[in-house]
Amino acid sequence: MAKLYFYYSAMNAGKSTRLLQSSFNYRERGMDTLLYTFKFDDRFGEAKVASRIGLASEANTFDADLDLFSDVLSKRTTKTACILVDEAQFLTKNQVHGLCRVVDELDIPVLTYGLRSDFLGESFEGSKYLLMLADELVEVKAVCHCGKKAIMNAKYDSNKKIMRSGEQIDIGGNEKYTPLCRKHFMEGVIERDG
């Protein structure tokens, strides 16, 4: 029986690497996968899921207007064994409901990967509904500069000061964001002294 999975963490935990490995495992066994990523994340090229360790794959893209259930219906084949969604925090409530329909009506497992919260410690819409509706929640561990588990995403400016306001969606990587434990997030310490 198919399930909806949400693999969540702070940044730099290897979520995209896990997604690409899962897709590879299905394909190695002769099954097809459909990959999706957020349309506006083009840091590694358009329509690509890429990891910081150099793995990448072509992907379908989604934005807030895409009907994911209908898109999966139009793209699936008899060999489609799994749907994988990167940057799942950017899904809308309706898209999460659409992925539930993929699982429940089409009996295709859906693996989603995303951030639990934004740089202000607030929930993204997609994460909120995945945390409520996923059959399986899997925390992927990220590490703070102090060595503790990172559960927060800090956005910082050019002076290495944590930003406490701004737009929720601002695509970027290590040049703009860093994973922190709650203590260092609250204290505003983004890197180890010395």
N, C-alpha and C positions, 0 to 999 in steps of 0.2 A: 504494500500500500504506500503510495507516494506521500511525502511530507513537505512542508514549508520550513526551511531552516534559515535562521538569522545568525551569521557569524559576525560578531561585533567587537570593537575595541577602540582604543585611542589610535592615533596615527602611528605609522611605522611599526606595525605588528606583523606584517606579512599577509594581510588579507588577500591582496591581489595575487600574490604568489600561490596561496592556497587555492584560489579560484582557478588559476591556470593549471595547477597540478591536477585538480579534480577533472577539468575538461580533458586534459591529456589522458588521464586514466580511462575515461569513458571511450575516447577516440581510439586508444590503443587496443581496446576490445571490440572495435568495429561498430561502435554506437556513435550517433551524432549528438552534439550539444548545441544549444543556442546561447550565445553570450550577449549580454547587454551592458552598456556603460552609459554614464551621464553624458549627454551631447556636448555640454559646454566644458568638459574636462579634456582639452586637447593638448595637454603638456607633452604627451608622447606621440602626437599625431592624431588626426581625426579618426574616430571610430576604432579605437584600440584600447584593450585592457593591457596595461604594462605594469611590471613590478620594478622596484628599485634595484633588484639583483639582475636585471637584464632580460627577463622573460617577457614575451609579448604575444598577443594574438589579435586578429581582426575581430570586431564585435559590432553588433547592432547598437544603435544609440536610442536613448529615450530622453524626452523632455516632459514637462508637465502636461502637454497636450496629447501624448501618445496613449492610445488605448492598448495597454500591454496584452490583455487577453486576446483581443482581435489580432494583434500583431503576431503573437505566438501561433494562433490558429492558421494564419496565412503563411507562416514560414516553416512550421513543423513538417517533418516527413515521418514515414513509418519507422525510421531508425532513430528519431529524436528521443533520447533517453533522459535528458536533463536540461533544465533551464538554469543559467548562472547569471547573476546580476551583481555587478561591481558598483560601488558608490551608491549603495541602496538607500543611504540616508536621504538622497534627493528624490526618492519616489514620493508620489502623492498618496493620500489615503485611498483614492479610487484605484490607483495602480497596485497597491498592496492587496486590495480586495480582488483585483483582476488576477494577481498571482495566486491567491487562495483558490480562485475558480480553476486555474490551470491545474493545481494539485487535486482539487476535489472532483472536477468534472472530466478532466482529460487524463487523470492519474499519472501525471508527469511530475517527478520531484523538482522542486525549485530551491536552489541554494543562493541566498543573498548575503552580501558582504558589505559592511558599512560601519560608519562611526556611530557611537551611541549618543554623543552630544557634540554641540558646536563649541567654539572658542569662548563662549560666554557661560558655558555649563548648562545650556538650554537644549532641549530635545529638538531634533529635526523631525519633520512630519513623517517621513518614511520610517525612521527609526522608532518613533513612538508607536506606530501601528504594527510594525514588525515585532516589537517587543510584546505587544498585546496578542497578536494573532498567529505568530509562528508556532509550529508544532514543537520545534527544537530550537533552543537558544544555546549558542556556543560562544563563550568568551575566548577571544584570542589575546594572548598576553603581549603587552608592550612594556617597555622599560623606561623609567625616568632616569635622568642623569645621576640620581643618587643610588640607583640600583633597585629601588622599590618598583612595584607594579604601577605603571602609568594608566590612569583612568580618565584623564582630562587632556584636552587639546588646547594649547596656548598659542595665540596669535601674537606676534611681536613686531615692533617697528624697527627701523634702521638703527636705532640706538639700543636695541635688545631690551626694550621695555614692553611688558605685556600690555596688550590693548584690551580695554574693558568696554568698548563700544564699536559699532560698525555693522555693516551688512552681514547677515548670516552666511550667505553664499559668496565666497571669495576664493576661487580656486588657487591652490598653491601647494608647495611642498616644503622641504626643509628650509628653504630660504625665507619662509613666512610663518611656519608653524612648528611646534615641537610638542611631543608627548610629555606629560608631567604627572607625578603622583598628586593626590588631592592637596597635601600639605604645601608643596612647592607652587602649585597653581594658586592657592589662596594667598601665599606669601608673595607671589610674583617673582619667583626665582627661576629663571629659565636655563641656567647652566651652572655647573659646579664651579666654585671659586678655585683659582689657582690653575 
